[in-house]
Amino acid sequence: MKLPFQIDLCGKVAVVTGGGGVLCSEFARALAACGAKVAILDLRKEAADAAAEAIRAEGYEAIGVAANVLQKESLEAAREEILAAYGTCDILLNGAGGNHPKGTTGTEYYSLGDEDREEIVSFFDLDPDSVGFVFNLNFLGTLLPTQVFAKDLVKKEDAVILNVSSMNAFCPLTKIPAYSGAKAAISNFTQWLAVHFSKVGVRVNAIAPGFFATNQNKALLFNPDGSLTPRSDKILSQTPMNRFGTPDELIGTLLWLCDKNSSGFVTGIVVPVDGGFSAYSGV
């Protein structure tokens, strides 16, 4: 993997949750390319193994580990597996998260009678269990891995926790109230945890990606013929750089926040990587 600059993470052990996904697998590759031994955690063992195998094929160190970020026992078992393979964690990247269709409204704006239309999910139809699942996956899915792996981090020098927030945390997007609320909680928790761990030398920060074109959101952003969907047109109209980001454009921020020489006095911040989306008022 060719990096825009080199950060020395040799001797570090990095744990990446949600590491089988598009963005987090790129994060894992970047950390490994800087010399870290990377443990890729994912609910789907096959996805974790595939991401780790791709990293090893480039000559770096990585293992895939099955873990459910909503089950502390599963995370404890993953920690023991990582301890046996690599030792204790130095960098924890909490990347696991996601949304659920039943926590999403079918329209951007409510119209009288929407709740009686069978073809859409209105605000009044939102399923509490699905909303709870989204919140738990994102917030508890960050808190629980931190509880498990920070037991080692607090005993080390220059330890780092990096969370993944979102543009939704700065300004909620239409249709996805559960996901927006959950990511706002991540940003708040990042600041809280940074203060809480400040006396033991653990730095805690977050990246807030804007809109990135990946396989996971391809259907949302593009029509089958490759043209932009109406939602994409709205997104780009509010993004001053007038394009979607690419996963590699998150790497510089990731490595900066993980490197003590570059960001040793930086903790408790949420960094937008969004093409100017959060800075634009729309006029």
C-alpha positions, 0 to 999 in steps of 0.5 A: 500500500502506497501511503502519502507519507510514512508514520512509524507504528512498528512495535504497535498492536492495533485492533480494528473493529468492523475491520471487514468493511470497506472503510475500516479494511482500508484503515487496517491496511494503512496501520499495517503499512506503517508497521503495526500488527493489526487484529481485524475484528468483525462479526463475519469471520470470513470478512475479517480473514479476507481483509487480513489475508489481503494485508498479509499478501502485501507483506504486512502483519494481520490476523482476522478475529471473530467478534460481536461488538455487542457481546462483552464475552465475545470481545473478551475472547477476541482479546485473549486471541490477540494477546496470544498472537500479538500481545496487548493493544496500543491502538483501538479503532472503533469502526463497527457501526451501521444503520437499519432500514426499519430505523429509516423513514421512507420520506424526507418530510412528513405529509399528513396521512403518511402513516396510512401509506403501506408503501413507506415507513413513516416517522410514526411507523419507526420500529423501536427495536430497530432504532434501538439496534442502530443505537446499540450497534454504534454506541454500545458497539464503541463503548464495549470494545473500549471497556475490554481493550482499554484495560491494556491501553491505560497501562501503556504510554502513547495509547490511542483510541480512535472512534468513527463518527459521521457528518450526521453528528454535526447536522442530522440528515433526513430519513435516518434519525436513529443513525444520526442520533447514534453518531452524535452520541459517538462524538459526545462519548469521544469527548467524555472519554478523552477527559476521563483518560487524560491522566493516564496518557490515552488520547481519544479522538474521532474521524467524522467522514462525509460522503464516500462512494463505496460498494455499501452505499452504491445503490443509494448514490447511483442509479443502475446506469451509473448516473446520480440519484436525486439524493446524490444530487442533493449531497453534492449540492451541499458539498463545496468540493462537489464530489464524493470522497474516496476511502484513501482520503481518510488515511492521512487523518487516521495516521495523524491521530495515531502518531504521537509525534504529529498529534501528541497534544491532540485529544477530544476532537472530532475531525470532519473529512467531508469536502467542506460539507459541515462548513457550508450553510447552503447559501 
